[in-house]
Amino acid sequence: VQLQASGGGLVQPGGSLRLSCAVSGLILDYYAIAWFRQAPGKEREGVSCISANDGRTYYGDSVKGRFTISRDNAKNTAALQMNSLKPEDTAMYYCTNGLFRGQGTQVTVSS
């Protein structure tokens, strides 16, 4: 099973990035997908999740209104659209189905 996050990079404050999570080895339909992040010296933070059945979404307070999570079961992928990025969004971002997670993708917000 692999959940591979990609799409990170360096962006200026106020910019946007779209992270992708490519899932292999399991059928995504059956699993909720979550994104979390971890910055050096900080605790892991849950960013967003989307349910398996009805697509209900959850967002952490720090990203609410700026980030949008989505999933495409047909393609076995998930995504996290991040807008209005702030320096405090700088972190390694990971996707997980609660059981597995892969290597993260680095997001750096800096001018």
Summary of the structure (lengths in Angstrom):
residues: 111
radius of gyration: 13.1
end to end distance: 36.9
largest distance: 40.3
contacts: 331
relative contact order: 0.33
helix: 5%
strand: 50%
